[in-house]
Amino acid sequence: MKKALIIFAPLVFAVPLLAQQAPTELPGKADPARVAAGAYVLDKAHSQVNWQVNHFGFNDYFGLFGDMTGNLSIDPANLSAAKVDVEIPIASVATSSAGLNAHLKTADFFDSEKFPAARFVSTGVIANGNKATIKGNLTMLGVTKPVELEAAFEGAGVNPISKKATIGFHAKTTIKRSEWGMIKYVPFVGDEVKLRISAAFEK
């Protein structure tokens, strides 16, 4: 019995301590008052672009890009002047199939040796509360086309790990890959590609 008390005694004292240290609320909130004006850098470890495309009319297939880099300039008092510039390394493309990952990097699709990155640069922002339409240009496979993102402000606050002021957004759009010259297997592999973006920026 004495041995058991020795083993569990640290747990008895640790539980109240952990309870005192536990956060009472999430660090980020969708409160514009928390957004500090200035320049931000993309948190590449916690930002992704998810894509979805139909496969032969049977089902949808999913993949993602990560390891992105980029910048955001924002002033809560003048959201229409906000600017974002994000570069997506094509080599980061990932699916649940190693074979498909390799195929996607070939000239059939992204041709990553010739075009190692895609890039989105905003040209204008139309804000509506915590949502916004972000107009910009997407460059991929050497072709630049206009794209509109429907974005939502998800939260702002201080990241408890990095101790940096952080802003997070979700965004979505649908593009036609053929408009960028990616015509292989259309229409058997869908032309329309749904994009879902989750991005965090640190000041």
N, C-alpha and C positions, 0 to 999 in steps of 0.2 A: 504493500500500500504506500509505504514511504517513497519507494522508487517511482511509483506512478505519479505521486504528487510532484516529485522533482521534474519529471518529464513534462507534465502539463502546466506547471506553474507559470512558465514564460508565456504560454498562450492566454492564460487568465489575465495577465497584466497587459498583453499586447492588444486584446480585443477592444478595451476602452480607448486605448491610444489611437488605434486605427479609425475608430468611430469619430474621434475628435478631428482627425486629419482628413477624413473623407469629404470630398467637395459636396456642397449642398445644391449646386446647379451646374449646368454645362457651361464651359468657358465661352462658347460662342452663342450669340443671340441675333435674331433678325431685327436688329435695332439700328437704324441709320445713324443715331447719335453716337454709336460706338465706332463709327468709321472715321479714322484720322486721314485727312487729306495728305496726298504725297505720292511717292513712287514706291511700288511694290514689286517683288520678284516672285515668280511662280514657285510654289513648294512642289518640286518635281516628284518627291516621294509619296505625295498624297493627292496627285492629280492624274486623271485618266480620260481617254476618249474611248467610249464603247461604240462599236458599230454592229449593225444588224442587217442581214441581207437574206432574201429568200433563196432557197436551194431547190431547183427543179419543180417548184410548186408543191413540194411535199412538206417542207418545214422551214423555219427561219434558223439561220446560223449566226453565231455571235463571236466577236473577237474584240480585242482592245489594243490601244497604244498607250505606252507610258514613257517615263523618263524624259518628259518634255521640259523645255526651257521657255521662259518668256517674262514679260514685264507688263505691269498695269500702272497707269497714272489715273488717279481719281480724286475728285473733290466733291464731297456730298452736297455742297452748295451750288455746284454747277455740273450735274451728272452728264449733261449733253456733251461736255468737253472731255469725257473720259476716253482713254485710249488703251487698247490692249494689243499685244504683239506676241504670238506664241508659235514656237517651232516644234514640230513633231518628228522625231527620228523614225524613219520607216523601219529600221532594223529592230525596233522594239515591238513590232506587230506580234501578237500572241493569240493562239487559239488552243483548243484542247488536243490538236493534232500536230505533232512535230513535222510530219510530211507536208501538211498544208502550210505551216509556218514558212517552210523553205520555198514552197511553190509561190506563195504570195509575194516573195521578194524578187521573183524572176520577172522577165519582160512581159510575161502573160498578164501581170497585174501591176505591182508598184515599181518594178525595175529599180530596186534600191541601190544598185551599183552606180547607175547613171543619175538617179534622182534620190539622194540619201535622206531628204527631209521634205516634209510638207510644211506650209506656213500660213497662218491666218493673221491678217493685219486689219484692225478695225478702221472704218472710215466715218462712222457716225453712231450715235447712241440716242435712242428715243426712250426716255424713262417714264414709267408709270407705276408710282409707288415702289414696292419692292421687286417689281418686274421691269424688264427692259427689252427692247429689240436692238440687237447689236448688228449693225451693217458692216460688212467688210469684204475683203478679197481673200479667197483661198487659192494658194498656189500649190499645185500637185502635178507631177509628171511634166513639169515645164510649162503648164497651162495655168493661167490666172483667171478666175471667174468670181463674180459677186456671190456672196452667201449671206443670208440673214439668220442670226441665232436668236431664239427666244430664251432669254435668260431670267433666272430668279436669284435674288440675293438670299442666301441661306443663313449667314451668320457672320458676326464680327466679334472680336475680343482678343485677349492675350492668350497665346498658346502656352499651356502650363509647362511644356517640355522645353521649347525653344526660347520662351519668354519674349517672343516677338508678337507685335500686333498683326493679326491675321484676318483676312476676309475670305469668305467662301461663296461660291456660286455654282449653280447647276444650269445647264443650257442644253438645248436640243435643236435639231434641224434635220431636213431630209435633202439629200443631193442625188443627182443622177451621175453615176461614175463615168458614163459614156461621154459626158460633156468635158471631161478631163482626158479623154482619149483611151480610157480603160474599157475596151469593148469586148474583150475575150469572154466567150460563153453567154453573152447577152442574147436572148432573154432567159436562157435556161437557169443561169445564175442571175438573180435580179439586177436590173439597172438601178433601181432606187435603193439607196443605202440610208438607213436611219442612224443618226449620230446622237449620242448622249454624252454630255461632257460634265465632269465633276472637277472643279478647279479650286485650289486654295492659293492665296497670295500672301506673302509675308513682307512686312515693312522693314 
